[in-house]
Amino acid sequence: MNNEITLILPVELSERRKVLEKELAKVVTELCFTGLRDEINKVFEEYNIEPKPTKIKWDFCGEYDDEGGTTYYPNNIAVYTNGEKVEIDNYTINKKSKWSDSYYDYELGEELHEVICDYRHDLYEHDIEEIDL
């Protein structure tokens, strides 16, 4: 079975651009959801959170950079299980650092922030501020 998608592109370039931008937005969004969902679920497994969270939300906070632009970072991360907010500040584990051989206490909120930051540019550009798990 062939799983390829064929786009019918208009001859007029501005219309062609709209079609391609719309398709690219769908692809980027799906990649964000798939990758982010997988990484977040791995973090939840590592912290042994039960019952399994069903949604994560955040907003973005802009910070000025050295070149006069603004970089947006995830802020106010909230985790929900069946509509009930999970207190992520209550979860800490001691594990080996990614950057050294030392062990440190890691907080769930910090790790979720790090994972979401890996996707922050695409998430912000496509106005994604929550994901169902």
C-alpha atoms as a printed R data frame, in Angstrom:
    type eleno elety resid chain resno      x      y       z
1   ATOM     1    CA   MET     A     1  0.000  0.000   0.000
2   ATOM     2    CA   ASN     A     2  1.282  3.462  -0.912
3   ATOM     3    CA   ASN     A     3  1.287  5.918   1.999
4   ATOM     4    CA   GLU     A     4  2.358  8.953   0.018
5   ATOM     5    CA   ILE     A     5  0.346 12.155  -0.128
6   ATOM     6    CA   THR     A     6  0.151 14.017  -3.395
7   ATOM     7    CA   LEU     A     7 -0.380 17.756  -3.276
8   ATOM     8    CA   ILE     A     8 -2.076 19.492  -6.152
9   ATOM     9    CA   LEU     A     9 -0.266 22.801  -6.461
10  ATOM    10    CA   PRO     A    10 -1.791 25.820  -8.159
11  ATOM    11    CA   VAL     A    11  0.106 27.445 -11.007
12  ATOM    12    CA   GLU     A    12 -0.068 30.902  -9.427
13  ATOM    13    CA   LEU     A    13  2.911 31.225  -7.082
14  ATOM    14    CA   SER     A    14  1.193 33.060  -4.213
15  ATOM    15    CA   GLU     A    15 -1.538 30.406  -4.113
16  ATOM    16    CA   ARG     A    16  1.083 27.657  -4.334
17  ATOM    17    CA   ARG     A    17  2.867 29.210  -1.364
18  ATOM    18    CA   LYS     A    18 -0.343 29.178   0.706
19  ATOM    19    CA   VAL     A    19 -0.886 25.478  -0.037
20  ATOM    20    CA   LEU     A    20  2.719 24.603   0.845
21  ATOM    21    CA   GLU     A    21  2.701 26.682   4.044
22  ATOM    22    CA   LYS     A    22 -0.526 25.032   5.155
23  ATOM    23    CA   GLU     A    23  0.894 21.560   4.488
24  ATOM    24    CA   LEU     A    24  4.164 22.429   6.246
25  ATOM    25    CA   ALA     A    25  2.230 23.673   9.286
26  ATOM    26    CA   LYS     A    26  0.375 20.326   9.462
27  ATOM    27    CA   VAL     A    27  3.629 18.370   9.238
28  ATOM    28    CA   VAL     A    28  5.446 20.478  11.848
29  ATOM    29    CA   THR     A    29  2.479 20.288  14.212
30  ATOM    30    CA   GLU     A    30  2.282 16.503  13.891
31  ATOM    31    CA   LEU     A    31  6.037 16.171  14.449
32  ATOM    32    CA   CYS     A    32  5.787 18.357  17.562
33  ATOM    33    CA   PHE     A    33  2.862 16.391  18.963
34  ATOM    34    CA   THR     A    34  4.478 13.016  18.283
35  ATOM    35    CA   GLY     A    35  7.956 13.859  19.555
36  ATOM    36    CA   LEU     A    36  6.823 15.929  22.504
37  ATOM    37    CA   ARG     A    37  4.209 13.388  23.582
38  ATOM    38    CA   ASP     A    38  6.787 10.577  23.522
39  ATOM    39    CA   GLU     A    39  9.389 12.539  25.477
40  ATOM    40    CA   ILE     A    40  6.914 13.795  28.071
41  ATOM    41    CA   ASN     A    41  5.521 10.308  28.628
42  ATOM    42    CA   LYS     A    42  9.087  9.012  29.204
43  ATOM    43    CA   VAL     A    43  9.599 11.691  31.870
44  ATOM    44    CA   PHE     A    44  6.308 10.748  33.564
45  ATOM    45    CA   GLU     A    45  7.351  7.068  33.582
46  ATOM    46    CA   GLU     A    46 10.708  7.979  35.094
47  ATOM    47    CA   TYR     A    47  8.960  9.862  37.907
48  ATOM    48    CA   ASN     A    48  6.409  7.030  38.394
49  ATOM    49    CA   ILE     A    49  3.411  9.327  38.203
50  ATOM    50    CA   GLU     A    50  0.165  7.447  38.732
51  ATOM    51    CA   PRO     A    51 -2.440  7.761  37.450
52  ATOM    52    CA   LYS     A    52 -0.955  8.685  34.110
53  ATOM    53    CA   PRO     A    53 -1.366 12.371  33.198
54  ATOM    54    CA   THR     A    54 -3.716 13.081  30.299
55  ATOM    55    CA   LYS     A    55 -2.858 16.694  29.385
56  ATOM    56    CA   ILE     A    56 -0.077 19.236  29.745
57  ATOM    57    CA   LYS     A    57 -0.481 22.989  29.224
58  ATOM    58    CA   TRP     A    58  1.855 25.969  29.228
59  ATOM    59    CA   ASP     A    59  2.087 29.515  28.011
60  ATOM    60    CA   PHE     A    60  5.022 31.453  26.614
61  ATOM    61    CA   CYS     A    61  7.066 34.216  28.171
62  ATOM    62    CA   GLY     A    62  9.249 36.399  25.956
63  ATOM    63    CA   GLU     A    63 12.811 37.285  26.849
64  ATOM    64    CA   TYR     A    64 14.858 39.842  24.940
65  ATOM    65    CA   ASP     A    65 18.026 38.523  23.363
66  ATOM    66    CA   ASP     A    66 21.322 40.298  22.685
67  ATOM    67    CA   GLU     A    67 20.422 41.094  19.072
68  ATOM    68    CA   GLY     A    68 17.288 43.045  19.984
69  ATOM    69    CA   GLY     A    69 14.859 40.211  19.249
70  ATOM    70    CA   THR     A    70 12.699 38.145  21.538
71  ATOM    71    CA   THR     A    71 12.972 34.450  22.370
72  ATOM    72    CA   TYR     A    72  9.904 32.740  23.808
73  ATOM    73    CA   TYR     A    73 10.158 30.126  26.546
74  ATOM    74    CA   PRO     A    74  7.497 27.876  28.066
75  ATOM    75    CA   ASN     A    75  6.105 29.186  31.322
76  ATOM    76    CA   ASN     A    76  3.456 28.136  33.870
77  ATOM    77    CA   ILE     A    77  3.579 24.452  32.971
78  ATOM    78    CA   ALA     A    78  0.530 22.598  34.276
79  ATOM    79    CA   VAL     A    79 -0.138 18.855  34.195
80  ATOM    80    CA   TYR     A    80 -3.617 17.325  34.390
81  ATOM    81    CA   THR     A    81 -4.962 13.853  35.023
82  ATOM    82    CA   ASN     A    82 -8.588 13.524  33.934
83  ATOM    83    CA   GLY     A    83 -9.173 17.250  34.410
84  ATOM    84    CA   GLU     A    84 -7.518 17.442  37.850
85  ATOM    85    CA   LYS     A    85 -4.310 19.442  38.175
86  ATOM    86    CA   VAL     A    86 -1.264 17.463  39.306
87  ATOM    87    CA   GLU     A    87  1.071 19.220  41.747
88  ATOM    88    CA   ILE     A    88  4.315 18.747  39.816
89  ATOM    89    CA   ASP     A    89  6.352 20.457  42.561
90  ATOM    90    CA   ASN     A    90  5.826 17.323  44.675
91  ATOM    91    CA   TYR     A    91  7.906 15.121  42.355
92  ATOM    92    CA   THR     A    92 11.690 14.900  42.712
93  ATOM    93    CA   ILE     A    93 14.069 12.071  41.837
94  ATOM    94    CA   ASN     A    94 17.793 11.573  42.281
95  ATOM    95    CA   LYS     A    95 19.495 10.509  39.071
96  ATOM    96    CA   LYS     A    96 22.714 10.734  37.118
97  ATOM    97    CA   SER     A    97 23.263 13.995  35.296
98  ATOM    98    CA   LYS     A    98 23.248 14.070  31.489
99  ATOM    99    CA   TRP     A    99 26.350 16.265  31.610
100 ATOM   100    CA   SER     A   100 28.497 14.591  34.275
101 ATOM   101    CA   ASP     A   101 28.927 11.428  36.309
102 ATOM   102    CA   SER     A   102 27.373 13.051  39.370
103 ATOM   103    CA   TYR     A   103 23.905 12.390  40.755
104 ATOM   104    CA   TYR     A   104 21.505 15.242  41.483
105 ATOM   105    CA   ASP     A   105 17.947 15.803  42.623
106 ATOM   106    CA   TYR     A   106 15.819 16.670  39.600
107 ATOM   107    CA   GLU     A   107 12.379 18.235  39.813
108 ATOM   108    CA   LEU     A   108  9.605 17.217  37.452
109 ATOM   109    CA   GLY     A   109  8.775 20.819  36.526
110 ATOM   110    CA   GLU     A   110 12.371 21.520  35.494
111 ATOM   111    CA   GLU     A   111 12.529 18.414  33.335
112 ATOM   112    CA   LEU     A   112  9.218 19.179  31.637
113 ATOM   113    CA   HIS     A   113 10.442 22.717  30.963
114 ATOM   114    CA   GLU     A   114 13.591 21.316  29.353
115 ATOM   115    CA   VAL     A   115 11.630 18.928  27.124
116 ATOM   116    CA   ILE     A   116  9.190 21.617  25.992
117 ATOM   117    CA   CYS     A   117 12.111 24.004  25.357
118 ATOM   118    CA   ASP     A   118 13.495 21.528  22.825
119 ATOM   119    CA   TYR     A   119 10.356 22.195  20.737
120 ATOM   120    CA   ARG     A   120  9.713 25.819  21.748
121 ATOM   121    CA   HIS     A   121 10.331 27.478  18.382
122 ATOM   122    CA   ASP     A   122  7.857 25.311  16.487
123 ATOM   123    CA   LEU     A   123  5.371 25.312  19.364
124 ATOM   124    CA   TYR     A   124  5.375 29.095  19.591
125 ATOM   125    CA   GLU     A   125  5.274 29.611  15.820
126 ATOM   126    CA   HIS     A   126  2.248 27.315  15.471
127 ATOM   127    CA   ASP     A   127  0.501 28.602  18.612
128 ATOM   128    CA   ILE     A   128  0.585 25.245  20.415
129 ATOM   129    CA   GLU     A   129  0.171 25.629  24.175
130 ATOM   130    CA   GLU     A   130 -1.174 22.237  25.219
131 ATOM   131    CA   ILE     A   131 -1.001 18.610  24.279
132 ATOM   132    CA   ASP     A   132 -3.182 15.622  25.102
133 ATOM   133    CA   LEU     A   133 -1.199 12.636  26.245
